Amino acid sequence: MASTASTMTSTIPMTAEDKWGGGNEPMRASYGKLMMWFFLLSDAFTFSGLLLAYGALRMSNDAWPLPDHVFSSFPGGIHNAPLIFVTLMTFVLIVSSVTMFKAVQEGHRENKNGVAFWLLLTIIGGLTFLGCQAWEWNTLINKEHMTITTNPFARHTENGVYLEGDGHHIKPGDTFKKGDSYMLHKHNGEWVRLKYRNEKGEVKLQQFGPQAFGQLFFTITGFHGFHVFSGVVLLLIILINVISGVYVERRNGYEMVEKVGLYWHFVDLVWVFVFLCFYLL
């Protein structure tokens, strides 16, 4: 009878109070980790909405700029190097994700020095990425004159022949086909908008590219950059705590490092989708 009673007791399901009363960790995860997952899930919805809006506008506009034409600059005055610089940025961020993983791994081993070393490398990677993004923004804004209201990059929506040149690459009589990329220029503070004649014989001016391109680019990459900056700040705080020995007495495998690591991996994963949408499609 005693064994039967114990069996019946063990099969009684746990109530909600038993699960969330603080004594048990739901799904074998700490409450801190669960809250981080909830935050990342809500953040994923925000990025998804922005990228879906970009995709919808991108597919509905024939004049949308080609990434190879827009992102072709490289430090040192190098041009016509499509996507090389942004590929370097992506590589740096992916490497920082690897160093973050190593920091979490060393935390599980309770290796204080190892955690500090790999966290420092992750911070350096994050700062390098932010520096690269700052250079890219500066190039697009100050040299290419792209803003949230003016987009000098576009594609022709019809065939035609230029009636005048820009003094650099385009000469009078040069032909172009629908879908060819072009970029407007500024000379002495004024936009150079060349005249051309389309197949119908109509004389027209080059048109600016869709404003939504600059608006979405600066909004989405800026939003992601803010996440990277926030992550670097968090990593600096965690690094200071690691060096001062705050987590040594807790003996919980440096869980705080693991929670920040989840955030950092999420930021890296989001950049993969941003890279795909803006720079490859």
C-alpha positions as CSV (number, residue, x, y, z in Angstrom):
1,M,0.0,0.0,0.0
2,A,2.9,2.4,0.8
3,S,4.5,1.8,-2.6
4,T,1.1,2.4,-4.3
5,A,0.6,5.7,-2.4
6,S,4.1,6.9,-3.3
7,T,3.5,6.1,-6.9
8,M,0.2,8.0,-6.9
9,T,1.9,11.0,-5.3
10,S,4.7,11.0,-7.9
11,T,2.2,11.1,-10.8
12,I,0.3,14.2,-9.5
13,P,1.0,16.9,-12.1
14,M,2.7,20.1,-11.0
15,T,0.6,23.2,-10.7
16,A,1.3,26.6,-12.2
17,E,2.4,27.8,-8.7
18,D,4.9,24.9,-8.4
19,K,6.5,25.7,-11.8
20,W,6.7,29.5,-11.5
21,G,7.0,29.9,-7.8
22,G,10.8,30.4,-8.1
23,G,11.9,27.0,-7.0
24,N,12.1,25.4,-10.4
25,E,13.6,26.7,-13.6
26,P,11.1,26.2,-16.5
27,M,12.5,24.3,-19.5
28,R,15.8,23.9,-17.5
29,A,16.7,27.5,-18.3
30,S,17.3,30.3,-15.9
31,Y,14.8,33.2,-15.8
32,G,17.5,35.5,-17.1
33,K,18.0,33.4,-20.2
34,L,14.3,33.2,-20.8
35,M,13.9,36.9,-20.6
36,M,16.8,37.4,-23.0
37,W,15.1,35.0,-25.5
38,F,11.8,36.9,-25.2
39,F,13.6,40.1,-25.9
40,L,15.4,38.7,-28.9
41,L,12.2,37.3,-30.2
42,S,10.5,40.7,-30.1
43,D,13.5,42.3,-31.6
44,A,13.4,39.7,-34.4
45,F,9.9,40.8,-35.3
46,T,11.1,44.4,-35.6
47,F,13.9,43.6,-38.0
48,S,11.6,41.3,-39.9
49,G,9.1,44.1,-40.5
50,L,11.8,46.4,-41.7
51,L,13.4,43.9,-44.1
52,L,10.0,42.9,-45.4
53,A,9.2,46.5,-46.1
54,Y,12.5,46.8,-47.9
55,G,11.8,43.7,-50.0
56,A,8.4,44.9,-51.0
57,L,9.6,48.3,-52.1
58,R,12.6,46.8,-53.8
59,M,10.6,44.5,-56.0
60,S,8.0,47.1,-56.9
61,N,10.5,49.7,-58.3
62,D,12.3,49.3,-61.6
63,A,14.7,52.2,-60.8
64,W,16.0,50.6,-57.6
65,P,19.8,50.9,-57.5
66,L,22.1,47.9,-58.0
67,P,24.2,47.1,-54.9
68,D,27.3,46.5,-57.1
69,H,27.1,50.1,-58.3
70,V,26.3,51.7,-54.9
71,F,28.7,49.8,-52.6
72,S,31.8,49.8,-54.8
73,S,34.2,52.0,-52.8
74,F,37.1,50.9,-50.6
75,P,39.4,52.8,-48.2
76,G,42.4,54.4,-49.9
77,G,40.6,55.9,-52.8
78,I,39.9,52.5,-54.4
79,H,36.8,52.4,-56.6
80,N,35.0,49.8,-58.7
81,A,35.5,47.1,-56.0
82,P,31.9,45.9,-55.6
83,L,31.0,44.6,-52.2
84,I,34.6,44.0,-51.1
85,F,34.4,46.4,-48.2
86,V,31.1,45.2,-46.9
87,T,32.3,41.6,-47.2
88,L,35.2,42.6,-45.0
89,M,32.8,44.1,-42.5
90,T,30.8,40.9,-42.5
91,F,33.9,38.8,-41.9
92,V,34.9,40.9,-38.9
93,L,31.4,40.4,-37.3
94,I,31.4,36.7,-37.9
95,V,34.8,36.3,-36.3
96,S,33.6,38.3,-33.3
97,S,30.8,35.8,-33.0
98,V,33.4,33.0,-32.8
99,T,35.4,34.8,-30.1
100,M,32.1,35.3,-28.2
101,F,31.5,31.6,-28.3
102,K,35.0,31.0,-27.0
103,A,34.3,33.4,-24.1
104,V,31.2,31.5,-23.2
105,Q,33.0,28.2,-23.4
106,E,35.8,29.4,-21.1
107,G,33.1,30.7,-18.7
108,H,31.6,27.1,-18.4
109,R,35.2,26.1,-17.4
110,E,35.3,28.8,-14.8
111,N,38.4,30.2,-16.5
112,K,38.5,33.8,-15.6
113,N,41.5,34.8,-17.7
114,G,40.2,33.0,-20.7
115,V,36.8,34.7,-20.5
116,A,38.5,38.1,-20.2
117,F,40.7,37.5,-23.2
118,W,38.0,36.4,-25.6
119,L,35.6,39.1,-24.4
120,L,38.3,41.7,-25.2
121,L,38.7,40.3,-28.7
122,T,34.9,40.4,-29.2
123,I,34.9,44.0,-28.2
124,I,37.7,44.8,-30.6
125,G,35.7,43.1,-33.4
126,G,32.6,45.1,-32.5
127,L,34.4,48.4,-32.5
128,T,36.1,47.5,-35.9
129,F,32.7,46.8,-37.4
130,L,31.3,50.1,-36.1
131,G,34.3,51.9,-37.5
132,C,33.8,50.3,-40.9
133,Q,30.1,51.3,-40.9
134,A,31.0,54.9,-40.0
135,W,33.4,55.0,-43.0
136,E,30.7,53.6,-45.3
137,W,28.1,56.1,-44.1
138,N,30.6,59.0,-44.4
139,T,31.4,57.9,-48.0
140,L,27.7,57.7,-49.0
141,I,26.7,60.9,-47.3
142,N,29.7,63.3,-48.0
143,K,31.1,61.9,-51.2
144,E,28.2,60.3,-52.9
145,H,25.6,62.8,-51.5
146,M,23.1,60.1,-50.6
147,T,20.7,61.1,-47.8
148,I,17.2,60.1,-46.6
149,T,15.7,62.6,-49.0
150,T,18.1,62.4,-52.0
151,N,19.3,59.3,-53.8
152,P,21.8,59.8,-56.6
153,F,21.8,56.1,-57.4
154,A,19.3,54.6,-59.8
155,R,18.7,52.5,-62.9
156,H,17.4,53.6,-66.3
157,T,13.8,52.7,-66.9
158,E,14.1,53.1,-70.7
159,N,16.6,53.0,-73.5
160,G,18.2,56.2,-74.7
161,V,21.1,58.3,-75.9
162,Y,22.9,61.0,-73.9
163,L,22.8,64.4,-75.5
164,E,25.5,65.8,-73.2
165,G,28.4,64.4,-71.1
166,D,29.4,64.8,-67.5
167,G,33.1,65.5,-68.2
168,H,34.1,62.2,-66.8
169,H,32.7,58.9,-67.8
170,I,29.7,59.8,-70.0
171,K,30.1,61.5,-73.4
172,P,27.5,62.9,-75.8
173,G,26.2,60.1,-78.0
174,D,26.7,57.4,-75.4
175,T,23.9,54.9,-75.4
176,F,22.3,53.1,-72.5
177,K,19.8,50.3,-72.1
178,K,16.9,49.9,-69.7
179,G,18.3,48.5,-66.4
180,D,21.7,50.1,-66.8
181,S,23.0,51.8,-63.6
182,Y,23.8,55.4,-63.4
183,M,24.6,58.0,-60.7
184,L,24.0,61.7,-60.5
185,H,26.9,64.0,-59.6
186,K,27.3,67.2,-57.8
187,H,29.5,70.0,-59.2
188,N,30.1,73.2,-57.3
189,G,27.2,72.3,-55.1
190,E,24.8,71.8,-57.9
191,W,23.4,68.5,-59.2
192,V,24.6,67.5,-62.7
193,R,21.5,66.0,-64.4
194,L,22.3,65.1,-68.0
195,K,19.8,65.3,-70.8
196,Y,19.1,62.3,-73.0
197,R,16.7,61.3,-75.8
198,N,14.6,58.2,-75.4
199,E,13.5,55.8,-78.1
200,K,10.4,57.9,-78.7
201,G,12.6,61.0,-79.5
202,E,11.6,62.7,-76.3
203,V,14.3,64.8,-74.5
204,K,14.4,64.1,-70.8
205,L,16.6,64.6,-67.7
206,Q,18.1,61.9,-65.6
207,Q,15.9,61.3,-62.6
208,F,16.9,60.8,-59.0
209,G,16.7,57.3,-57.6
210,P,13.8,56.3,-55.2
211,Q,14.0,58.1,-51.9
212,A,13.0,54.9,-50.1
213,F,16.4,53.4,-50.8
214,G,18.3,55.9,-48.7
215,Q,15.6,56.0,-46.0
216,L,15.6,52.2,-45.6
217,F,19.3,51.9,-45.8
218,F,20.1,54.4,-43.1
219,T,17.2,53.2,-40.9
220,I,18.0,49.5,-41.0
221,T,21.8,49.7,-40.9
222,G,21.6,52.4,-38.3
223,F,19.2,50.4,-36.2
224,H,21.5,47.4,-36.5
225,G,24.6,49.6,-35.7
226,F,22.8,50.8,-32.6
227,H,22.5,47.1,-31.5
228,V,26.2,46.5,-32.1
229,F,27.1,49.6,-30.1
230,S,24.8,48.6,-27.3
231,G,26.4,45.1,-27.4
232,V,29.9,46.6,-27.1
233,V,28.8,48.7,-24.1
234,L,27.4,45.6,-22.4
235,L,30.5,43.6,-23.2
236,L,32.7,46.3,-21.7
237,I,30.6,46.2,-18.5
238,I,30.8,42.4,-18.4
239,L,34.5,42.5,-19.0
240,I,35.1,44.9,-16.1
241,N,33.0,42.6,-13.9
242,V,35.0,39.5,-15.0
243,I,38.3,41.2,-14.3
244,S,37.2,42.3,-10.9
245,G,36.1,38.8,-10.0
246,V,32.3,39.5,-9.6
247,Y,31.3,36.2,-11.2
248,V,33.9,34.0,-9.5
249,E,31.9,33.6,-6.3
250,R,28.7,32.8,-8.1
251,R,30.1,29.5,-9.6
252,N,27.4,29.5,-12.2
253,G,29.5,29.1,-15.3
254,Y,29.6,32.8,-16.0
255,E,25.9,32.8,-16.9
256,M,25.9,36.6,-17.5
257,V,28.5,36.1,-20.2
258,E,26.3,33.5,-21.8
259,K,23.3,35.8,-21.8
260,V,25.2,38.6,-23.4
261,G,26.5,36.0,-25.8
262,L,23.0,35.2,-26.9
263,Y,22.4,38.9,-27.7
264,W,25.7,39.1,-29.7
265,H,25.0,36.0,-31.8
266,F,21.5,37.5,-32.5
267,V,23.1,40.7,-33.7
268,D,25.4,38.8,-36.0
269,L,22.6,36.7,-37.4
270,V,20.5,39.8,-38.2
271,W,23.4,41.3,-40.1
272,V,23.5,38.2,-42.3
273,F,19.9,39.0,-43.4
274,V,20.7,42.7,-43.8
275,F,23.7,41.8,-45.9
276,L,21.6,39.5,-48.0
277,C,18.8,42.0,-48.6
278,F,20.8,45.2,-49.2
279,Y,24.1,44.0,-50.7
280,L,23.3,40.9,-52.6
281,L,19.8,41.1,-54.0
